Amino acid sequence: MRLGKSIVGTAVLWLIAITVLHGALNLQWFKRKPAGSAREQQLGVGFIPVTCHLTCPVTDYINRNIEGHGFFQPLRFSGFAELKEMFLGRPEEMPATFILAPMAIALREQGVKIKIVHLGHRDGTAVVVHKDSNIFHTADLRGKTIAIPGRYANQKLILYRELKKVGLTFNDVTVLEMPPPDMPAALQTRSVDAITSGEPFMGQTELDGYGRVLFQAKDVWPGFISCVLAVHESAIQTRRAEIQRLVDGIASSGKWIDQSLTNRLDAAQFVAKNYYNQNPRLLSYVLSKPPDRVTYSRLQPLRPDFEEIERLAKEAGMLNGTAHFDDYVDDSFAPESEAIHVPSFQVKK
Amino acid sequence: MSTNPNRTGNSAAWLGAHVGLPALVVVGFLVGWHLAVRWSGSDLFPTPLEVFYGIVELARHGLLVKYIVASLFRVSWGFSCAVVVGIPLGLMLGWFRPAFLAINPMIQILRPISPIAWIPVAILWFGVKDSAPIFLIFLASVFPITVSAMAAVQNMQSVYIRAAQNFGLRGFRLFRRVIFPAALPQIITGVRIALGVAWLVVVAAEMIAVNSGLGYLIIDARNAGKRYDLVVAGMVLIGIIGLFLDLLVRRLEKFDEVRWGYGQQ
């Protein structure tokens, strides 16, 4: 059995080698820990690489550059399904997350004890058609196929709302659920007639020259909310100070982003390169053309906004209507607009 | 006297058969791919050259080695755990019929469940550490190994066992001297299949929020706007590494210890 032993020996050596390599290259095992980061588990916060969640990486980046270390751990996901599973299944590791507002409300309806404590953004959604199509008004969508991100996406709500204005229902169109990253290709190849999701996927179709905006959320539903920051009630009870700091950071970062076009473009650069792995040009486009396509001010969760979402979602069949504002919102964290401190942060050139 | 014409001829023929012919097919594939992209007029699907530049870009950013190492790390551990668990389990099930009757139905129930279906469970159990993709890869590869080891023992020529018993071998010595060597070729086949499956599963396994790996590269490139060159680059890298892994396992089949049972197949 000498051969067997040599094979086992080789396998063990290989496992050791690949583990050390992986640890060194991807897990930073041998890098010097920055001072101040040797603390107990940081608050894990989930996000996906879209503009609705931009304040998560912006807060982290600004904080790391001002204080030398972050105070929470951003956890990036590729889609809401994985993000939701982590949020539900591992609340100690990820007690907070950016998440779709209707999804958060639906989870509450299903008995998950979470609270919405802040908004992620306002606006930042569009419905886009192919530039050569004959769709120029919402009513032209009759009989067409429209891709939406998923069952609990607010884009489904805004579609429902706008179709209703022109006397149409979901029965008059074909609604297709599709991951947003796949939507631009589907529109370009005319597999679908219209697409709707958060940015930067709508902006991508414009940049590439085949997308035409049918309408922007900001123009038909001003102050539109898609994603919110949701936190487990257990974390609110046990880690209140950290959550307050997180909310304050997000409110501040949001105001910083909205402070100037320069800040927006700087944010596009450092977020695209360090967090989203996207082309900075794409993120720059959606953050600046126009500058109010997506905004990050007025992020307090307000009752009228959520009651409208609740009502429409119930009508559209997305929610049961069994959870209400006081069930799923804790508005004690969100600062008043005047109380938000804007960090004096400048990106080094 | 030192020159052997046959040796040179054999060497050239060997090169032609083992390197030249496959290279011709690869070139044909690349040319066909390029022509298909041009003919379809699509600017979404990348040409081979664009994919090559994508790979160069990854290398320049230092991500190529990082991602390959990350995926190999996960597959190495998942696959190794599957071997350590699957071979003994399979041998035991093959040898002890009551154990086979008790456990085989559960194995056949779990075997066809896709690793993608296990993703929510992996996240619930392991979170977003390396252990989640390792679990998925283990799960995907332990069944081919277990089933092949089990079948190897069950299908063994009973004449081997009777002959060994005539020579007085019992228990562990019988196992070590006769059963295991005779089963080894089929076990190696199962291991080879399992390694292919393990490598196949890496894309699904890295859909969980790890931030490195070739499967992650493919998922990430989809989020990056129109970077299908990187999507296909990930696919190409997975394919090439898969080829090397297969060649590696094939080498095991060349050893005499492994060939022991081939006479009867």
Boltz contact constraints between the chains, C-beta under 6 A:
constraints:
  - contact:
      token1: [A, 3]
      token2: [B, 255]
      max_distance: 6.0
  - contact:
      token1: [A, 3]
      token2: [B, 257]
      max_distance: 6.0
  - contact:
      token1: [A, 15]
      token2: [B, 76]
      max_distance: 6.0
  - contact:
      token1: [A, 18]
      token2: [B, 72]
      max_distance: 6.0
  - contact:
      token1: [A, 18]
      token2: [B, 73]
      max_distance: 6.0
  - contact:
      token1: [A, 18]
      token2: [B, 76]
      max_distance: 6.0
  - contact:
      token1: [A, 21]
      token2: [B, 69]
      max_distance: 6.0
  - contact:
      token1: [A, 22]
      token2: [B, 69]
      max_distance: 6.0
  - contact:
      token1: [A, 22]
      token2: [B, 70]
      max_distance: 6.0
  - contact:
      token1: [A, 22]
      token2: [B, 73]
      max_distance: 6.0
  - contact:
      token1: [A, 25]
      token2: [B, 66]
      max_distance: 6.0
  - contact:
      token1: [A, 25]
      token2: [B, 69]
      max_distance: 6.0
  - contact:
      token1: [A, 26]
      token2: [B, 66]
      max_distance: 6.0
  - contact:
      token1: [A, 26]
      token2: [B, 70]
      max_distance: 6.0
  - contact:
      token1: [A, 26]
      token2: [B, 212]
      max_distance: 6.0
  - contact:
      token1: [A, 49]
      token2: [B, 223]
      max_distance: 6.0
  - contact:
      token1: [A, 75]
      token2: [B, 209]
      max_distance: 6.0
  - contact:
      token1: [A, 77]
      token2: [B, 209]
      max_distance: 6.0
  - contact:
      token1: [A, 78]
      token2: [B, 219]
      max_distance: 6.0
  - contact:
      token1: [A, 82]
      token2: [B, 209]
      max_distance: 6.0
  - contact:
      token1: [A, 85]
      token2: [B, 120]
      max_distance: 6.0
  - contact:
      token1: [A, 85]
      token2: [B, 123]
      max_distance: 6.0
  - contact:
      token1: [A, 86]
      token2: [B, 123]
      max_distance: 6.0
  - contact:
      token1: [A, 89]
      token2: [B, 123]
      max_distance: 6.0
  - contact:
      token1: [A, 89]
      token2: [B, 124]
      max_distance: 6.0
  - contact:
      token1: [A, 90]
      token2: [B, 127]
      max_distance: 6.0
  - contact:
      token1: [A, 93]
      token2: [B, 127]
      max_distance: 6.0
  - contact:
      token1: [A, 181]
      token2: [B, 222]
      max_distance: 6.0
  - contact:
      token1: [A, 181]
      token2: [B, 223]
      max_distance: 6.0
  - contact:
      token1: [A, 185]
      token2: [B, 44]
      max_distance: 6.0
  - contact:
      token1: [A, 204]
      token2: [B, 225]
      max_distance: 6.0
  - contact:
      token1: [A, 277]
      token2: [B, 220]
      max_distance: 6.0
  - contact:
      token1: [A, 277]
      token2: [B, 224]
      max_distance: 6.0
  - contact:
      token1: [A, 278]
      token2: [B, 224]
      max_distance: 6.0
  - contact:
      token1: [A, 278]
      token2: [B, 225]
      max_distance: 6.0
  - contact:
      token1: [A, 279]
      token2: [B, 225]
      max_distance: 6.0
  - contact:
      token1: [A, 282]
      token2: [B, 225]
      max_distance: 6.0
